[in-house]
């Protein structure tokens, strides 16, 4: 078997359903398997997988075992030569795995491959590629020096700014939302360190791979949506775990002085508070206009009733979409993309192309009865049931 896709889920039932739909289509011509591990969700995630995707291997944990242990359990059941660690709040393009695997086979020193990640509005997520957060690199992040001196080799390592978002190349650290690597290498380094509940586990795994003499790669030629804010509520528990995660990484890999440890502790508290503030529930605003891109004219009428707002029907048989660009969509509008007629790859391209227009997006995944999306990387996202 060529590829095992490992998806660890916790209470994101609708995002998981959309993710699996996209993964299934991306695996159509690949000898592969999908393994879903559920960390004791209470939102009927497991029931959905059993009824909608009976062929998928489902592992139901009786408690929330955290990100590292949950993924390690999934990998222990995997048969693929390659693994893909994938967040449930992601959407992959139909050609994502084909492209990444082709790239992987050409590398003689392959460690981990990550890809271009965007949020639900099409904005690039800089954590798609990062450097080792050594004490100095961490300082440049906390102090904001990476923004002030983005071209300085001394200050631009945290987000691996030596590479542009559309440039493939070697990086040090990749994000756990999407990682592809050989299963043998994963097992050789011991997988995710279960002493870390979450948040620095991907940094640690990337670093352990580098220590084995392998190279990690940022692959820019395919893009994956990562709704990001959906997986975690950024509350007091989040702040505590974030601090614990960073302390875990430093204690494991670096010897630092007492003064630096004190500085980092203060910095981590500040940074985690900032994250928590960013993650607070945002004031919801109603879009000024709704536009449905579909070939189902009756759907627009149904959505108008559900959304209690006029939904303009843009017939894909007639409307022109030039280079994935939406014509005449004004600021403050929301675009609904019908996946029955628009591929996931096309949806992703549209988000990237239109990201500067300050419009929002929802996807209607094929064979489902809900709209789904997120208005920012700090927003937990929104699901609208339409049946």
Secondary structure by P-SEA (a helix, b strand, c coil): ccbbbbbbbccaaaaaaaaaaaaaaaaccccbbbbbbbcccccaaaaaaaaaccccbbbbbcccccaaaaaaaaaaaccccbbbbcccccccccaaaaaaaaaaaacccccbbbccccccccccccccccccccaaaaaaaaaccccccccccccccccccccccccccccccccccbbbbbaaaaaaaccccccccccaaaaaaaaaaaaacbbbbbcccbbbbbcccccccccaaaaaaaaaaaaaaaaacccccaaaaaaaaaaaaaaaaaaaaaacccccccccbbbbbcccaaaaaaaaaaacbbbbbbccccccccccccccccccbbbbbccccccaaaaaaaaaaacccccccccccccccbbbbbccccccbbbbbcc
